[in-house]
Amino acid sequence: MLKHLLLIQSLHTKRRIICCKAENLTSRRLWWVCSFNCHTGPDCVLQQSTERKGAPRNQVTKRHKRERSACQPILDCFDQQYSHELGNLWTSARAVLLDPPSWQYGVMLNRFATLTDIKHILQSQGFSSVLQQTGASTLLLNASSTVSKQQVEKASLFLPHSVSTCPPTSDDSHLHLDHTSHSLSQHPQSEPQSSSSLPRPLLQCYIHPSALRFPSQAHWPGQLKQYYLLNAASLLPVLALQVRDGEKVLDLCSAPGGKALAIMQTATPALLCCNEPDPHRRDWLAKTLESFLPHSLSSRVIVSSQDGRSFGQSEAGTYDKVLVDAPCSNDRSWLYSSNGQQGEQRLKERARLPGLQAQLLRSALSSVRPGGVVVYSTCTLSSSENHAVVEAVLNSCPEAEPEDLWEELVIPFSNHFTFSPAHPAHRHSQDDTVSSPRHKHGILVVPQPGRTWGPMFLCRIRRKK
Ligand SMILES: C[S@@+](CC[C@H](N)C(=O)[O-])C[C@H]1O[C@@H](n2cnc3c(N)ncnc32)[C@H](O)[C@@H]1O
């Protein structure tokens, strides 16, 4: 059990360190140290896998100490495009993107791990639950299959691979790395565990009003991590997906797996197929899943390696829900390209992305059953990878219908996230002017000072027939 949180200290104005001293029931002492000059959830997992190879946990790694400067060709391109597309909103978004120490991080709790003291520690540090504040957690509980009070009590006793009580002994590599997405039939011996014996679905994400970053956890084979660090806006595509217990879900572009983990917090699908064609990123994905999900889910959560563009043909009409978290410009990461040459190379690739994104979205719409839902998302502000892709696909797919997320997500989350285009009723300046029907084709979270979440674009599309 975690008992003490000892120290928060400031190293210098641009960099702050949290030192958490934690003590568990087995008297094992852990020191977690982490810098704020770090990155998004996926990069944090990279850091964890470095730690796994033996880097001491109580030192700030060199990588964190490195000052980062923006890549000029990328910044010039963004300035030109986004000042035109976002107006004044770009000026403040630009300031955030150029100041990584100001970036906020969400702490998504893992319902499959023992979380005895973690909430208390977070709250004592000033973190609060973003979903409780928005009422979205209630929506989620209602959306998932009804769980009786008795089932909840029974489920709370089921604490697989408890972090605080299980020694790091057995190898927990339970998630199959398949070359197709048919591992259910390849592993008929593993009976899917009934969802009532699992902890109840509950997506919990804690955020802090300032750029206070909770330390990331090291991987220990046989133990489940208690939380995953992420950009809290990444939860929106998962919430928009509205996964119910027992559904078949495809995460078409899955590595490193942050949204797959979030899906598994919201419900217990009959199948979650996590697809990733890049072998290196697929390994990373498998490690993420292994670190957070219990062995008992191995027949429900599978890893596949197809090119996402082929799913529409190979698995037509198969899934209830499909997430297309598409490869994109990734503004935060691209801005810190290692040098001008890499930046120029990326800008060349950028022109090809909308074509690939549209192919992936069409494939997703074919792989979902009639009446099913596809959520398309990116982490770029670029309208040519966002609204333009959605519009192009909708124009060629008469059976696809976009759904308005204004009431469901924009209004509940507007206290925490800044959305663009602004709804006419919320418009503050001429620069925010975008015709109101356009938000039917997606919503965009724009990072702003003090609410640095995003960039995140998402659109939900239902297949009518
Ligand atoms: C934005 S990342 C996904 C992030 C992930 N959903 C998460 O939340 O951790 C996009 C992923 O798409 C993968 N990708 C690239 N081309 C693809 C393709 N043709 N089909 C499927 N995935 C692809 C990339 O390798 C990358 O891992």
The ligand as an SDF file (V2000), in Angstrom:
LIG
                    3D

 27 29  0  0  0  0  0  0  0  0999 V2000
   -1.5830    8.0970  -33.7880 C   0  0  0  0  0  0  0  0  0  0  0  0
   -0.8000    6.5670  -33.7360 S   0  0  0  0  0  0  0  0  0  0  0  0
   -1.9550    5.6150  -32.7950 C   0  0  0  0  0  0  0  0  0  0  0  0
   -1.9250    5.8920  -31.3140 C   0  0  0  0  0  0  0  0  0  0  0  0
   -2.7230    4.8850  -30.5210 C   0  0  0  0  0  0  0  0  0  0  0  0
   -4.0920    4.7950  -30.9730 N   0  0  0  0  0  0  0  0  0  0  0  0
   -2.7340    5.1960  -29.0340 C   0  0  0  0  0  0  0  0  0  0  0  0
   -3.6970    5.7530  -28.5330 O   0  0  0  0  0  0  0  0  0  0  0  0
   -1.7360    4.8640  -28.3550 O   0  0  0  0  0  0  0  0  0  0  0  0
   -1.0800    5.9470  -35.3580 C   0  0  0  0  0  0  0  0  0  0  0  0
   -0.5760    4.5340  -35.5720 C   0  0  0  0  0  0  0  0  0  0  0  0
   -1.0050    4.1220  -36.8830 O   0  0  0  0  0  0  0  0  0  0  0  0
   -0.0400    3.2410  -37.3900 C   0  0  0  0  0  0  0  0  0  0  0  0
   -0.2140    3.1060  -38.8560 N   0  0  0  0  0  0  0  0  0  0  0  0
    0.4940    3.6880  -39.8500 C   0  0  0  0  0  0  0  0  0  0  0  0
    0.0550    3.2600  -41.0390 N   0  0  0  0  0  0  0  0  0  0  0  0
   -0.9580    2.3980  -40.8080 C   0  0  0  0  0  0  0  0  0  0  0  0
   -1.7950    1.5940  -41.6250 C   0  0  0  0  0  0  0  0  0  0  0  0
   -1.6830    1.6110  -42.9650 N   0  0  0  0  0  0  0  0  0  0  0  0
   -2.7190    0.8000  -41.0380 N   0  0  0  0  0  0  0  0  0  0  0  0
   -2.8490    0.7810  -39.6970 C   0  0  0  0  0  0  0  0  0  0  0  0
   -2.0810    1.5040  -38.8690 N   0  0  0  0  0  0  0  0  0  0  0  0
   -1.1420    2.2940  -39.4120 C   0  0  0  0  0  0  0  0  0  0  0  0
    1.2660    3.8880  -36.9870 C   0  0  0  0  0  0  0  0  0  0  0  0
    2.3280    2.9560  -37.0230 O   0  0  0  0  0  0  0  0  0  0  0  0
    0.9350    4.3910  -35.5750 C   0  0  0  0  0  0  0  0  0  0  0  0
    1.3190    3.4550  -34.6140 O   0  0  0  0  0  0  0  0  0  0  0  0
  1  2  1  0
  2  3  1  0
  2 10  1  0
  3  4  1  0
  4  5  1  0
  5  6  1  0
  5  7  1  0
  7  8  2  0
  7  9  1  0
 10 11  1  0
 11 12  1  0
 11 26  1  0
 12 13  1  0
 13 14  1  0
 13 24  1  0
 14 15  1  0
 14 23  1  0
 15 16  2  0
 16 17  1  0
 17 18  1  0
 17 23  2  0
 18 19  1  0
 18 20  2  0
 20 21  1  0
 21 22  2  0
 22 23  1  0
 24 25  1  0
 24 26  1  0
 26 27  1  0
M  CHG  2   2   1   9  -1
M  END
$$$$
